[in-house]
Amino acid sequence: MNKILVVAEHDARGVSSATARTLCCAAAIPEGEITVVVFAAEGRAIAEQVAMLAGVARVLLVNDVGHARPLAALIAPQLAELATGYTHVLAPATTFGKDLLPRAAALLGTSQVSDVMAVETATRFRRPIYAGNAIATVEVTALPVVATVRIASFQAVASGQSPAPIEVVRPSAPLPTHTRFVSQTVAGGDRPDLQSARRVVAGGRGLGSAEGFRQIEALAAALGAAVGASRAAVDSGFAPNELQVGQTGKIIAPDLYIAIGISGAIQHLTGIKDARTIVAINKDADAPIFDVADVGLVGDLFTILPELMEHLAGAGR
């Protein structure tokens, strides 16, 4: 039997949907038994949420004040210790997982498979390469398999199963002292998380300025959507780096993706190719974004956006 250890991602209030999607990948590994580990300052409530997710056989809870903020340097030694006896160690390919698993893999003396998008066997996986233009099949020859999961490629498992048992564990690995949490600045306030949102409104260089980009934020607020940005918009200073969508940003798979003033460079399209419905607004009828869009509107966004907001306001009355 394959013993699979999944690292839960959470914000101390609730478990991330990225964890539920990672569990979908774990469930595709044949003859697998899934354990989820939760690192937190006081994670009982998170562990109880995880225990209800489909396919989870057991939950390990590591409570330590050092885990009030998820620092990879602190978690990795404990994860490596807990991974003893497991055939697979998985985490979502989010900022959290990409920071944590390479460290854990190094401590375990193995390599890491990044961005798993499909499971063929217990040791054979598919992952994108060349900005998603090709798919590589990777065979892992040494255990444990340490892999980050491309969450855009998997559906979230359901919640509501009979709760799995929760075991409080205390790894003996000492916490490093060379890394400490200083501060965190979160862009977007109460807006939905970009990587897990069902609707995303994204803007590009065509918005012209940071002031123009605020129209994206207003539309997102009206739709209850997350805000995204192209690399060109980020490089131009219109939006912060954490909103970047694409090969060098976040890979997302919302139900609705609205691209405004985004031409559609291949690096950007890599990040949105799994979106269910893509809507593009651009004045250039030959923009590459229209090749992948389900709905395309050619026109001046500075005329279209106010009209769209007016219609939304009217619909809300």
N, C-alpha and C positions, 0 to 999 in steps of 0.2 A: 504493500500500500504506500502511496505517496503522501507524505505529511507536509502540508502547506501552511506556512506562517505568513499572514497578511498584516501589514502595519496599518493601523487605523489613522486616518487624518481627521482632525476635529478642531473646533475653535473654542473648546471648553464649555460651549453651550449645546452644541449638537454635532453629530458625526457628519462629515462631508459626504455629498453624493458621490464624490470620487472614490470613496471606500466601497460603496455599494457597486460601482462599476468594476472596481478591481476584483471584487468577489465573483462577479460574473465570469471574468477571465479565469480565476482560480477554479471555479466549478467546471470549466472546460477541460481541466487537466484530468486524465483518466485515473480512476481508482484513487481519488484524493480525499483526504480528511482535512478540513479547513479549521485552523485556529487563528484567531485575530488577537493581536496584542495592542493594548491601549497604554500609551505613555501620557501621564497627566499629573498635575499637582494633587487633584482629588477627582478621580475619574469614574467613580461608581455610576453616576448618571449616564455618562457616555458609554460605559461598558454595558449597561442595561439596554441602551439603544442598539448597540452592535449585536448583542445576544439575540435580538429579535429578527435580524436579517437572515434571509433564506440561505441555507447551506452552511451556516456557521455551526461547528460542532462544539467549540469551546472558546472562551475568552480569557486571555491573560491580562491582568490589570497591574501596571507598575505605577504606584503612587510615589511621587517624590516632588518636593517643592521646586527642585531644579527643572522640572518639566512644566512649570507654569507657562513657559514659552517654548515651543518646539524647536530646540536647537540641535542640529544634526550632530555636532561634535559631542554633545552629551548623550544623545540617544544611541549613537552607533555602537559604542562598546557594549552597552547592555543588550542591544539587539543581537550583536554577534554572539554573545554568551547564550542568549535564549534560543538562538537558531540551531544549537547543537541537537542533532538527531532529526532535523527537518530536511526534506529533500528540496523544498522550494521556499524562497523568501520573496514576497511580492509587495510592492507599494505603488500607488498611482504615480504616473509621470507628470506630476505637478511640481511646483517649486519645492515643496516639501520633500517629495519622493526623490527628485533629481539631486537634491542636496544630501539626503540621508543614505541612499543605497550604495553609491560608489564607496563611501567610507566603510560601510558594513562589509561590502564585498572584499575590500582590501584587507580588513581585519580577519575575514574568513579565508583569505588566501585564494580567492577565486575571481573570475571576471564577471562583468555584469552584462546582461542583455537589456538594451534600451528600447522603449516604445513598442512593446509587444502588441501587435494588433490582431493576431489570430494564433490559436493553439492547434498544432497538428498532432503531436504526441506529447508525452511527459517531458521530453527533452528537445523537441523540435518546434520552432516558433517562426512566425512571419513578422517582419518589421519593415517600415518604410526606409528607403535610402534615396539620396539625390533629390532632396526636397519633395519626396513623395512620388517622384516620377518612375521609380522602380520599387519592387518589393523583394526583399531578400529573405531567403529561408535560412535560419540559423540552427545549427545542431550543437547542443551543449554536451560536452564530453566528460565533465567533472561536476560532481555534486558538492554543495547544494547549488541549484539554479537560483541566481539572484537576478531579479528582473523588475524593471519599471513597466507599468501597463499604460498604454495609450488609451485613456479613458473615453476619447471620442469614438473608439471602435467597439465599445461594449455598452449594453443597456444596464441600467441599475437593477440589482436584484430587489425583489419585493421584501417588505417588512411585515411582520405579523406571525412568524413561526413561533412555536413553543420555545420559550427562552432557553438558550444554551447555558450550561453552567459557567459561572465566573470564578476564576481562581486568582487571588491576589498573590503576586510573586515579588521577590526582592532580589534582583540580580546582585552579585557580589562585585561586579566590575566597578572600579572607582570612577567617579565623575571627573572628567578633566577640568582643570581650573583656568586654562588658557583662553577659554571662550566664555563670554558672558553677554547677557541681553542688555542692551543700552536703551533703545527706544524703537517705536514702530509708528510709522505714519501711514494711514490707510486712505487711499484716494477713493472717492465715490460715496462716502458716507453710508447711508442705508440702502444703497442700490444693490440689486442682486449680484452675487458673485459671478464674475465673467466666465469662469470655466464650467459652472454648473447651471447657468441661467437658461431658461427655455427660449427667451427672446433676447436678441442682442442688436443694438444699433451702433454701427461703427462709422467713423469719419476718416477721410483722408486729406491729402494735401489740397484738394480742390476747395476745401473750406476757407483757405486763405490766411487764417490767423487763429490765435487762441480764442478770440472773441467769436469768430465764426463757428468754432468748434462747440461753443456753448449751445448752439442750436441742436446739436446732436444730443447733448445732455438733456435739453428740454423735451425733445421727442422721446428719448428713452424713459424719462419720468412719466410722460403721458401714457406710455405703453407698458409701464412696469417692467422695463427691460434693463439689462446691463449695458454698459458703454464699452465699446472697443475702439481701436485705432489702428491704422496702417503704420508700418515702420516710417513711411515718409512723414506722416503727421507727428509721430513721436520725435523723429530727428529734427523736425522744424520747430519743435517746442510747443506744439498745439496741445499735446496730451502727455501725461506721465508714462514712463516706460512700462509700468505694470498693466497698462491697458492695451499693449501691443498684441495684435493677433497675427499669427503667421509662423513660418519656420523658426525664426529666432525669437518668437514671442509665445503666445498661448495657442494650443491646438484645441478647438472647440467644436461642439456638435449640437447647436441649439435647434429647436423646432423652426425658428424664424431668424434669419440673419439679414439685416438691412444694411447694405453698403452704400454710403453716400459720399460722393467725391473721391471714390477709390478706383483707380484704373484697373487693378487686378494683376499685379506682378505675380509671377509663379510662387514666390516665397509667401505671399499673402494667401493665395489660393490653397496652398498646402494646409493652412490653418483652418480653413472653412469647408473643405471638400465633403465633410460628413454632415454638414448642416442639412436639415430636411427640406427647407424652402429658403432660397436665396433671392432677395429683392435688390436690384441695383438701380441707383439714380446717378446719372453722369451725363454731362453735356456732350461728351465724345462718343458718337455712335459706334466707333471702332474700338472702344476700350475693351481689353481682354475680359473684364469682369462679366460682360454680356454673354460671353461664350459659355459660362457656367450658371448664369442667373436663370431662375425659373420665371421671374417677372422682371422686365427691364423697362425703365422709363428714361428716355433721352430728353434732357432739358436742363435749364439753369436751376441748380439746387436752391439758389437764393430766392427764386420765385416759387419753386415747388414746395419747399419746407414750410413757409408761412401758410400756404394754402392747405397743406396737410394738417398742420396744427389747428387751423380754423375748423376743418372738418371734424377733427377729433374732439375739439371743444364743443362743437355742435352736437356730436353724438353723445357727449356726456351730460347734456342738459336734459 
